[in-house]
Amino acid sequence: MNITISKKQGRIPVTVMLLSGKLDGSNYVELIEEVRRLFQDGVRDLLIDLSQLAYMSSAGISAIHTSGLIFRGIPVDEQESGWASFHAIDRDRDKGLQKHVKLLSPLPDVAHVLDITGFKALFEIHTDLETAVASFQ
C-alpha cells in the first residue's frame, strides 16, 4: 500500500489521504501510524481517498475504524487496534456518522466490503472530491 497526503481547501482545510494498492494485515498498522501522526500534527478533518485501493481485508476495515476513533479523540493503544477495534464497530454504529473522517470513491470490491461491514452507518462515503471536501464544516 502507498499513502499520499495532500491538502484541499473547502470551508475549512481538509487533509486528503490517498491509499493505493492493497490494505491488509501486512500494512494496516502503517495506516494507523500515519493517521496518528496527522492527528498529533493538528489535522482535524481527514478524507480517505479509496479510489486507487484495489483490496481491503478485515485488517483494513479495522484500520479505517481505528482512524475514526483517533479523529474522535478517543485514545487507542496498540492492543485496542486490530481485532478489538473490529469488534467495536457494532457499538459505534449508534454514535452516528463520523464528522471528521470521510471516505471517497471506493472501487467496487472495496465498496462491497464497506457495505457488508456496515461502514455506511459509520462513515460518509462520497464519489466526488469537491463535494466531499465541501461536506466538512
N, CA, C and O of each residue as an XYZ file, in Angstrom:
548
protein
N       0.846     -1.174      0.000
C       0.000      0.000      0.000
C       0.889      1.234      0.000
O       1.916      1.280      0.677
N       0.482      2.216     -0.759
C       1.129      3.524     -0.753
C       0.159      4.545     -0.190
O      -1.047      4.468     -0.425
N       0.694      5.501      0.554
C      -0.101      6.581      1.131
C       0.450      7.901      0.613
O       1.645      8.177      0.719
N      -0.443      8.716      0.048
C      -0.074     10.043     -0.435
C      -0.961     11.057      0.283
O      -2.182     10.908      0.321
N      -0.343     12.080      0.845
C      -1.062     13.099      1.602
C      -1.083     14.401      0.803
O      -0.068     14.816      0.244
N      -2.259     15.039      0.759
C      -2.387     16.364      0.141
C      -3.394     17.170      0.954
O      -4.050     16.642      1.852
N      -3.505     18.434      0.632
C      -4.446     19.328      1.323
C      -5.404     19.910      0.293
O      -5.023     20.189     -0.844
N      -6.643     20.087      0.706
C      -7.657     20.756     -0.097
C      -8.325     21.799      0.777
O      -8.528     21.590      1.973
N      -8.662     22.918      0.168
C      -9.339     23.970      0.915
C     -10.805     23.998      0.517
O     -11.134     24.223     -0.648
N     -11.671     23.773      1.469
C     -13.106     23.925      1.302
C     -13.521     25.045      2.243
O     -12.848     26.073      2.324
N     -14.620     24.851      2.949
C     -14.999     25.804      4.001
C     -13.906     25.848      5.063
O     -13.654     26.875      5.694
N     -13.270     24.693      5.234
C     -12.145     24.552      6.157
C     -11.079     23.722      5.450
O     -11.383     23.063      4.456
N      -9.839     23.735      5.935
C      -8.818     22.886      5.307
C      -9.082     21.404      5.594
O      -9.422     21.018      6.713
N      -8.916     20.590      4.552
C      -9.142     19.156      4.656
C      -7.881     18.445      4.166
O      -7.344     18.769      3.107
N      -7.427     17.492      4.938
C      -6.302     16.662      4.526
C      -6.858     15.450      3.782
O      -7.768     14.771      4.258
N      -6.292     15.197      2.608
C      -6.713     14.060      1.787
C      -5.612     13.008      1.835
O      -4.453     13.287      1.530
N      -5.991     11.804      2.220
C      -5.060     10.681      2.285
C      -5.463      9.694      1.189
O      -6.488      9.020      1.296
N      -4.654      9.618      0.144
C      -4.903      8.690     -0.956
C      -4.210      7.363     -0.663
O      -2.998      7.316     -0.458
N      -4.997      6.282     -0.647
C      -4.456      4.944     -0.444
C      -4.459      4.228     -1.783
O      -5.460      4.248     -2.501
N      -3.348      3.598     -2.120
C      -3.302      2.834     -3.363
C      -2.682      1.465     -3.097
O      -1.844      1.304     -2.209
N      -3.108      0.493     -3.880
C      -2.608     -0.870     -3.717
C      -3.572     -1.712     -2.913
O      -4.768     -1.742     -3.203
N      -3.056     -2.400     -1.899
C      -3.852     -3.294     -1.055
C      -3.657     -2.915      0.405
O      -2.536     -2.654      0.840
N      -4.744     -2.886      1.156
C      -4.707     -2.622      2.593
C      -5.102     -3.915      3.292
O      -6.248     -4.356      3.210
N      -4.135     -4.515      3.981
C      -4.378     -5.820      4.591
C      -3.535     -5.989      5.854
O      -2.985     -5.021      6.380
N      -3.445     -7.206      6.321
C      -2.714     -7.494      7.554
C      -1.238     -7.172      7.504
O      -0.601     -7.024      8.547
N      -0.686     -7.061      6.312
C       0.743     -6.774      6.206
C       1.070     -5.295      6.359
O       2.234     -4.941      6.550
N       0.059     -4.418      6.278
C       0.373     -2.987      6.282
C      -0.641     -2.099      7.005
O      -0.481     -0.879      7.004
N      -1.675     -2.667      7.621
C      -2.695     -1.845      8.246
C      -2.143     -0.969      9.368
O      -2.658      0.123      9.607
N      -1.101     -1.438     10.058
C      -0.500     -0.651     11.150
C       0.120      0.625     10.578
O       0.098      1.668     11.232
N       0.664      0.554      9.384
C       1.231      1.734      8.721
C       0.172      2.818      8.552
O       0.456      3.998      8.761
N      -1.041      2.432      8.178
C      -2.124      3.406      8.044
C      -2.469      4.023      9.387
O      -2.618      5.240      9.490
N      -2.597      3.199     10.413
C      -2.922      3.710     11.749
C      -1.840      4.672     12.230
O      -2.156      5.725     12.783
N      -0.587      4.329     12.031
C       0.514      5.204     12.457
C       0.476      6.543     11.718
O       0.714      7.588     12.323
N       0.180      6.522     10.418
C       0.111      7.765      9.649
C      -1.065      8.619     10.106
O      -0.941      9.841     10.191
N      -2.193      8.003     10.398
C      -3.352      8.741     10.909
C      -3.033      9.359     12.264
O      -3.370     10.516     12.515
N      -2.390      8.600     13.131
C      -1.985      9.141     14.445
C      -1.060     10.351     14.286
O      -1.221     11.363     14.968
N      -0.088     10.229     13.372
C       0.856     11.322     13.139
C       0.111     12.573     12.656
O       0.377     13.676     13.133
N      -0.799     12.406     11.731
C      -1.573     13.550     11.231
C      -2.359     14.207     12.359
O      -2.367     15.432     12.487
N      -3.020     13.392     13.174
C      -3.812     13.931     14.282
C      -2.914     14.654     15.281
O      -3.258     15.736     15.757
N      -1.773     14.064     15.599
C      -0.834     14.697     16.531
C      -0.280     16.001     15.958
O       0.060     16.916     16.708
N      -0.191     16.083     14.633
C       0.296     17.305     13.978
C      -0.785     18.368     13.827
O      -0.531     19.430     13.258
N      -2.001     18.091     14.335
C      -3.050     19.099     14.331
C      -4.112     18.964     13.255
O      -5.033     19.779     13.198
N      -4.009     17.960     12.404
C      -5.046     17.737     11.392
C      -6.324     17.312     12.119
O      -6.282     16.459     13.006
N      -7.458     17.909     11.741
C      -8.717     17.566     12.387
C      -9.801     17.108     11.426
O     -10.860     16.656     11.863
N      -9.559     17.215     10.121
C     -10.531     16.767      9.130
C      -9.790     15.981      8.056
O      -8.880     16.496      7.407
N     -10.199     14.712      7.879
C      -9.473     13.787      7.022
C     -10.423     13.127      6.033
O     -11.466     12.592      6.411
N     -10.048     13.175      4.774
C     -10.766     12.483      3.715
C      -9.865     11.352      3.229
O      -8.771     11.601      2.722
N     -10.320     10.114      3.383
C      -9.538      8.960      2.950
C     -10.020      8.564      1.559
O     -11.137      8.079      1.383
N      -9.155      8.782      0.583
C      -9.460      8.513     -0.819
C      -9.128      7.053     -1.133
O      -7.969      6.640     -1.080
N     -10.163      6.287     -1.460
C     -10.016      4.857     -1.715
C     -10.075      4.535     -3.207
O     -10.202      3.369     -3.581
N      -9.984      5.546     -4.055
C     -10.175      5.363     -5.497
C      -9.086      4.528     -6.158
O      -9.263      4.069     -7.286
N      -7.958      4.324     -5.472
C      -6.878      3.516     -6.033
C      -6.546      2.313     -5.147
O      -5.508      1.673     -5.313
N      -7.436      2.020     -4.214
C      -7.247      0.879     -3.329
C      -7.977     -0.324     -3.925
O      -9.207     -0.351     -3.961
N      -7.227     -1.308     -4.388
C      -7.801     -2.454     -5.094
C      -8.372     -3.512     -4.155
O      -9.247     -4.283     -4.550
N      -7.881     -3.556     -2.916
C      -8.281     -4.624     -1.998
C      -8.189     -4.125     -0.570
O      -7.270     -3.388     -0.215
N      -9.173     -4.542      0.263
C      -9.120     -4.227      1.685
C      -9.622     -5.438      2.465
O     -10.743     -5.902      2.262
N      -8.776     -5.938      3.357
C      -9.131     -7.088      4.196
C      -9.797     -6.598      5.478
O     -10.017     -5.401      5.658
N     -10.111     -7.535      6.359
C     -10.681     -7.168      7.657
C      -9.702     -6.318      8.463
O     -10.126     -5.468      9.246
N      -8.414     -6.532      8.285
C      -7.424     -5.680      8.963
C      -7.525     -4.245      8.451
O      -7.348     -3.300      9.219
N      -7.806     -4.079      7.176
C      -8.010     -2.743      6.610
C      -9.248     -2.080      7.186
O      -9.233     -0.889      7.497
N     -10.320     -2.850      7.330
C     -11.541     -2.328      7.962
C     -11.214     -1.852      9.368
O     -11.649     -0.778      9.784
N     -10.454     -2.645     10.091
C     -10.048     -2.271     11.442
C      -9.246     -0.975     11.433
O      -9.443     -0.122     12.299
N      -8.350     -0.817     10.473
C      -7.522      0.391     10.399
C      -8.364      1.627     10.101
O      -8.123      2.690     10.673
N      -9.345      1.500      9.219
C     -10.230      2.631      8.914
C     -11.052      2.984     10.148
O     -11.204      4.160     10.478
N     -11.579      1.973     10.827
C     -12.354      2.227     12.046
C     -11.490      2.891     13.112
O     -11.916      3.854     13.749
N     -10.291      2.382     13.303
C      -9.368      2.976     14.277
C      -9.062      4.420     13.920
O      -8.928      5.259     14.811
N      -8.950      4.725     12.632
C      -8.719      6.104     12.185
C      -9.846      7.012     12.656
O      -9.610      8.127     13.122
N     -11.079      6.518     12.526
C     -12.215      7.295     13.005
C     -12.172      7.528     14.504
O     -12.493      8.618     14.976
N     -11.774      6.505     15.255
C     -11.655      6.660     16.707
C     -10.605      7.704     17.056
O     -10.822      8.538     17.935
N      -9.482      7.659     16.377
C      -8.408      8.625     16.637
C      -8.911     10.037     16.395
O      -8.639     10.934     17.193
N      -9.640     10.248     15.309
C     -10.128     11.583     14.988
C     -11.316     12.009     15.841
O     -11.695     13.180     15.827
N     -11.899     11.097     16.569
C     -12.888     11.457     17.587
C     -12.198     11.852     18.886
O     -12.844     12.312     19.827
N     -10.890     11.671     18.928
C     -10.143     11.994     20.140
C     -10.159     10.869     21.159
O      -9.827     11.081     22.325
N     -10.541      9.681     20.729
C     -10.583      8.533     21.627
C      -9.210      7.876     21.622
O      -8.741      7.444     20.569
N      -8.554      7.793     22.779
C      -7.238      7.156     22.808
C      -7.347      5.690     22.411
O      -8.205      4.962     22.912
N      -6.478      5.271     21.516
C      -6.457      3.889     21.048
C      -5.021      3.403     21.175
O      -4.135      3.884     20.468
N      -4.786      2.451     22.075
C      -3.426      1.917     22.180
C      -3.280      0.735     21.229
O      -4.253      0.299     20.614
N      -2.100      0.236     21.117
C      -1.814     -0.840     20.160
C      -2.688     -2.069     20.386
O      -3.060     -2.741     19.424
N      -3.023     -2.375     21.642
C      -3.821     -3.555     21.922
C      -5.273     -3.362     21.521
O      -5.976     -4.341     21.268
N      -5.743     -2.103     21.456
C      -7.126     -1.852     21.080
C      -7.304     -1.764     19.578
O      -8.414     -1.925     19.072
N      -6.223     -1.512     18.862
C      -6.361     -1.529     17.417
C      -6.432     -2.984     16.988
O      -6.274     -3.876     17.823
N      -6.658     -3.240     15.746
C      -6.777     -4.618     15.297
C      -8.131     -5.187     15.652
O      -9.151     -4.522     15.469
N      -8.156     -6.417     16.159
C      -9.420     -7.111     16.357
C     -10.331     -6.437     17.364
O     -11.548     -6.446     17.177
N      -9.797     -5.858     18.417
C     -10.671     -5.184     19.385
C     -11.407     -4.037     18.713
O     -12.590     -3.816     18.971
N     -10.713     -3.312     17.858
C     -11.360     -2.237     17.101
C     -12.419     -2.810     16.178
O     -13.513     -2.258     16.065
N     -12.102     -3.907     15.523
C     -13.038     -4.543     14.591
C     -14.321     -4.949     15.312
O     -15.416     -4.761     14.782
N     -14.194     -5.496     16.499
C     -15.369     -5.922     17.260
C     -16.151     -4.741     17.827
O     -17.319     -4.904     18.180
N     -15.553     -3.573     17.925
C     -16.234     -2.388     18.454
C     -17.086     -1.683     17.409
O     -17.803     -0.738     17.737
N     -17.022     -2.118     16.171
C     -17.767     -1.456     15.100
C     -19.259     -1.445     15.398
O     -19.899     -0.407     15.236
N     -19.829     -2.551     15.824
C     -21.260     -2.603     16.130
C     -21.636     -1.572     17.185
O     -22.658     -0.897     17.063
N     -20.825     -1.452     18.201
C     -21.091     -0.493     19.271
C     -21.090      0.936     18.736
O     -21.887      1.764     19.179
N     -20.213      1.227     17.801
C     -20.059      2.594     17.306
C     -21.135      3.010     16.311
O     -21.285      4.200     16.035
N     -21.883      2.062     15.770
C     -22.947      2.424     14.824
C     -23.968      3.341     15.474
O     -24.535      4.199     14.798
N     -24.218      3.183     16.765
C     -25.193      4.008     17.476
C     -24.731      5.447     17.660
O     -25.537      6.314     18.000
N     -23.463      5.711     17.442
C     -22.927      7.063     17.633
C     -23.068      7.929     16.390
O     -22.723      9.110     16.426
N     -23.562      7.376     15.304
C     -23.786      8.137     14.082
C     -22.540      8.254     13.225
O     -21.494      7.673     13.516
N     -22.689      9.025     12.161
C     -21.606      9.190     11.198
C     -20.434      9.966     11.781
O     -20.612     10.869     12.598
N     -19.251      9.603     11.351
C     -18.047     10.354     11.698
C     -18.175     11.763     11.120
O     -18.627     11.929      9.987
N     -17.792     12.745     11.868
C     -17.836     14.124     11.375
C     -16.492     14.562     10.799
O     -16.440     15.473      9.971
N     -15.414     13.925     11.227
C     -14.078     14.403     10.872
C     -13.271     13.442     10.006
O     -12.154     13.764      9.602
N     -13.821     12.274      9.720
C     -13.188     11.328      8.792
C     -14.270     10.858      7.828
O     -15.316     10.356      8.239
N     -13.995     11.031      6.533
C     -14.935     10.612      5.498
C     -14.176      9.830      4.443
O     -12.953      9.926      4.340
N     -14.913      9.055      3.662
C     -14.313      8.189      2.656
C     -14.700      8.666      1.262
O     -15.773      9.235      1.060
N     -13.805      8.425      0.301
C     -14.021      8.887     -1.068
C     -13.819      7.757     -2.070
O     -12.809      7.054     -2.027
N     -14.763      7.591     -2.954
C     -14.670      6.801     -4.185
C     -14.060      5.411     -4.047
O     -13.079      5.100     -4.722
N     -14.627      4.569     -3.180
C     -14.091      3.205     -3.134
C     -14.373      2.461     -4.436
O     -15.442      2.615     -5.027
N     -13.420      1.661     -4.876
C     -13.621      0.793     -6.025
C     -14.677     -0.266     -5.664
O     -14.913     -0.504     -4.479
N     -15.314     -0.903     -6.653
C     -16.426     -1.818     -6.359
C     -16.127     -2.900     -5.315
O     -16.963     -3.147     -4.446
N     -14.981     -3.540     -5.376
C     -14.680     -4.595     -4.390
C     -14.553     -4.028     -2.983
O     -15.024     -4.632     -2.020
N     -13.921     -2.876     -2.867
C     -13.773     -2.235     -1.548
C     -15.128     -1.710     -1.080
O     -15.452     -1.819      0.102
N     -15.923     -1.145     -1.985
C     -17.262     -0.663     -1.632
C     -18.115     -1.808     -1.089
O     -18.893     -1.621     -0.153
N     -17.965     -2.982     -1.675
C     -18.712     -4.156     -1.208
C     -18.311     -4.505      0.233
O     -19.172     -4.793      1.065
N     -17.023     -4.480      0.521
C     -16.546     -4.761      1.882
C     -17.096     -3.720      2.862
O     -17.536     -4.070      3.957
N     -17.072     -2.451      2.471
C     -17.615     -1.398      3.335
C     -19.102     -1.605      3.574
O     -19.599     -1.375      4.676
N     -19.810     -2.040      2.541
C     -21.250     -2.260      2.644
C     -21.571     -3.424      3.582
O     -22.421     -3.290      4.462
N     -20.904     -4.552      3.403
C     -21.248     -5.723      4.220
C     -20.806     -5.586      5.677
O     -21.324     -6.286      6.548
N     -19.858     -4.694      5.948
C     -19.429     -4.479      7.331
C     -20.200     -3.350      8.006
O     -19.970     -3.059      9.180
N     -21.102     -2.720      7.284
C     -21.931     -1.673      7.879
C     -21.256     -0.323      7.988
O     -21.699      0.523      8.764
N     -20.207     -0.102      7.239
C     -19.485      1.164      7.345
C     -20.271      2.359      6.825
O     -19.921      3.500      7.130
N     -21.317      2.127      6.052
C     -22.142      3.243      5.585
C     -22.864      3.916      6.752
O     -23.274      5.072      6.646
N     -23.019      3.202      7.856
C     -23.617      3.788      9.056
C     -22.589      4.518      9.906
O     -22.955      5.240     10.834
N     -21.300      4.339      9.599
C     -20.232      4.967     10.377
C     -19.561      6.125      9.658
O     -19.154      7.100     10.289
N     -19.444      6.020      8.335
C     -18.690      6.996      7.558
C     -19.507      7.494      6.373
O     -20.180      6.713      5.701
N     -19.444      8.799      6.123
C     -19.976      9.312      4.867
C     -19.064      8.815      3.758
O     -17.840      8.859      3.877
N     -19.672      8.344      2.684
C     -18.906      7.864      1.540
C     -19.307      8.704      0.330
O     -20.456      8.669     -0.110
N     -18.355      9.450     -0.196
C     -18.601     10.354     -1.321
C     -17.985      9.787     -2.595
O     -17.067      8.968     -2.553
N     -18.517     10.245     -3.737
C     -17.980      9.823     -5.031
C     -17.314     10.965     -5.779
O     -16.742     10.755     -6.849
N     -17.381     12.170     -5.229
C     -16.804     13.346     -5.880
C     -15.938     14.105     -4.890
O     -16.385     14.426     -3.789
N     -14.693     14.395     -5.277
C     -13.737     15.050     -4.383
C     -14.239     16.400     -3.905
O     -14.199     16.675     -2.706
N     -14.704     17.240     -4.797
C     -15.121     18.592     -4.402
C     -16.321     18.549     -3.448
O     -16.375     19.305     -2.479
N     -17.264     17.676     -3.725
C     -18.424     17.529     -2.831
C     -17.989     17.016     -1.463
O     -18.485     17.476     -0.434
N     -17.066     16.069     -1.457
C     -16.552     15.530     -0.203
C     -15.871     16.610      0.616
O     -16.132     16.738      1.812
N     -15.004     17.386     -0.011
C     -14.285     18.457      0.695
C     -15.273     19.485      1.221
O     -15.128     19.958      2.348
N     -16.273     19.838      0.428
C     -17.255     20.830      0.838
C     -18.142     20.334      1.978
O     -18.756     21.142      2.674
N     -18.218     19.016      2.179
C     -19.083     18.473      3.223
C     -18.522     18.666      4.638
O     -19.261     18.542      5.615
N     -17.235     18.965      4.754
C     -16.642     19.214      6.058
C     -17.020     20.617      6.524
O     -16.991     21.571      5.746
N     -17.375     20.729      7.804
C     -17.766     22.042      8.339
C     -16.929     22.400      9.534
O     -17.112     23.468     10.119
